[in-house]
């Protein structure tokens, strides 16, 4: 969508105007916009790993799923084991 298709009221782009402009797009451009928007959201950092690495939503979900799999497979150290090893 080019900026010439957006009409401004008093030089302000209102949410209503933005929504109206979106609705006037062809379906394929609406889908492309939503896809780019969701990809942008998913690429933003939503968590920080214990090593300080920024994680996107997809990376964080994958990390949590990996940890859950390890726990389900029995690959973990219990709190009691840690306490015993500290003594």
JOUR-V106850 format. One record per residue. PHI is phi as a letter, one per 20 degrees, with the letter a starting at -180 (* if undefined). OMEGA is omega as a letter, one per 40 degrees, with the letter a starting at -180 (NA if undefined). D_CENTER is the distance of its C-alpha to the mean C-alpha in Angstrom with 2 decimals. Layout:
BEGIN
{{PHI | OMEGA | D_CENTER} {PHI | OMEGA | D_CENTER}}
END
This chain:
BEGIN
{{* | i | 24.46} {e | a | 26.80} {f | i | 27.29} {f | i | 30.80} {e | a | 29.58} {e | i | 28.15} {e | a | 30.95} {d | i | 30.70} {d | a | 32.58} {l | i | 34.05} {m | i | 31.64} {c | i | 28.60} {e | a | 25.68} {e | i | 25.23} {f | i | 22.47} {f | i | 25.19} {f | i | 26.03} {f | i | 22.47} {f | i | 22.16} {f | i | 25.64} {f | i | 24.86} {f | a | 21.83} {f | a | 24.17} {e | i | 26.79} {f | i | 24.73} {f | a | 25.79} {g | a | 23.71} {f | i | 22.56} {f | i | 21.32} {f | i | 19.47} {f | i | 17.76} {f | i | 17.03} {f | a | 15.64} {f | i | 13.28} {f | i | 12.24} {f | i | 11.75} {f | a | 9.85} {f | i | 7.30} {f | i | 7.37} {f | i | 7.11} {f | a | 4.05} {f | a | 2.68} {e | i | 5.53} {f | i | 5.59} {f | i | 7.26} {c | a | 6.82} {b | i | 10.09} {c | i | 13.31} {f | i | 15.51} {f | i | 19.18} {e | i | 20.14} {n | a | 18.05} {f | i | 15.50} {f | a | 12.09} {d | i | 9.44} {f | i | 5.95} {g | a | 4.18} {f | i | 6.64} {f | a | 9.20} {f | i | 9.28} {f | i | 9.83} {f | i | 12.33} {f | i | 13.90} {f | i | 14.52} {f | i | 15.87} {f | i | 18.05} {f | i | 19.41} {f | i | 20.15} {f | i | 22.01} {g | i | 23.98} {f | i | 25.01} {f | i | 26.00} {e | i | 28.03} {n | a | 29.76} {e | i | 28.54} {b | i | 28.28} {d | a | 30.67} {f | i | 31.60} {f | i | 32.03} {f | i | 35.77} {f | i | 35.90} {f | i | 34.30} {f | i | 36.86} {f | a | 39.66} {f | i | 38.70} {f | a | 38.74} {e | NA | 42.35}}
END
